[in-house]
């Protein structure tokens, strides 16, 4: 694989910036977005109390219906056996001046008292323009979909429309799937042959398809998966988990562990392997590919794929569907060795990491539309003086990829909060949907329990440009 040239920049630590640039690139690198970060969700990190809104992680942020929605979870909560602890929640912010409130809370319990749902695993908005037979809808239907992480079997999905409440819409015939299996990604794609709008749900070792039923005003899921993975079912780990989708150049792509697949549309659809990498980390907890994103190539004339890899080393690839190798797969270029980048920027060894947990956020740029990307991450820095759970860096770092392919490292922190909380990972970023926010305002959330007990560690911050 080819390796692109990279600009190394040290992080802006809580507003102060140090940098060391590649002189050959210095004249063509644009200034990366800078933000002043303030806490948005008022959780005191590690507060021992049980709060109406708490959790160990904020997993996803999505703008929908001119509001901002957040997915939280109580996966490794130290108080998960306490009946007073809330269930997994979808939170809602109606305006910049309002407070976060609970929009959905899942309170179902298992026989021994634990909450059935550990977390809202993903959120996605979709706009449907056809029903399941391809007939146009009189008005587009906007839905917000929530995947859940369940301690029981089954694949449950929840959905809400504009101005309506939530309803449960499980994928049928999946009652016997292993406990812990979850829907981790959604996507909408218009089949280029049939013209039908199809919603896709990515689970462990499976992709399910559904279409809109205008009579019942909901998605009808097919009981049989459209794609079945080759990994053995593993309820204790994510190998084979379909972590992300993206539509690019009219094609739909999905990623699972070490492989990216392309869908062939039509009445008899099929998924074929188009790119593969080696996962080096020897752990059954490694998801592999994450954050599939469609961007324009350097010439601005064609669409290419960008994808992160959770691994050691953690990295980002740029994949060109227009360049096919002798084996029929797409050509890939290493866009950034994130571990090496972080090692140089932080001055300490960075090894395993996660980059682009769910997606890469396109950031508005006045000159070149949405070609800048904000990319959340988590890094293991085992030699650092301060760590979470013995190896994870406690700071909330994220990458900015500018319109020319240069990378910058930034940190999220609120200088008014002391002592500095261990935010640890940036799982999700979203551009503000609120007109009253300054243009370019961003919201971010995160933390990753990484299998370690935690309580009230979920966080949500607002970044003002």
Secondary structure, DSSP 4 states (H G I P E B T S, - for coil): -EE--------EETTEE-----TTTTTTPPPPP--EEEESS-PPTT--S--SS--SEEEEEEEETTEEEEEEE-TTBTTTTSTTS---EEEEE-STTS--EEEEE---B-TTS-BSEEEEEEEEEEEEEE-TTSPEEEEEEEEEEEEEEESSSS--EEEEETT--EEE-PPTT-TTSPTT-B--EEEEEE-TTT--EEEEEEEBTEEEEEEEETTTTEEEEPSS-SEE-SSPP-TTS-TTBEEEEEEETTEEEEEEBTEEEEEEPSTT-EEEEEEE-------TT--BEEEEEEEE-TTSSSEEEEEEE-BSS-EEEEEEEEEE-TTSPEEEEEEEEHHHHHHHHHTS---SEEE-SS--EEEEETTTEEEEEEEEEEEB-TTSSSEETTTEE-SEEEEEE-TTS-EEEEEE--TTSSSPP----EEEEEE---TTSPTT-EEEEE---TTS-BSS--EEEEEE-
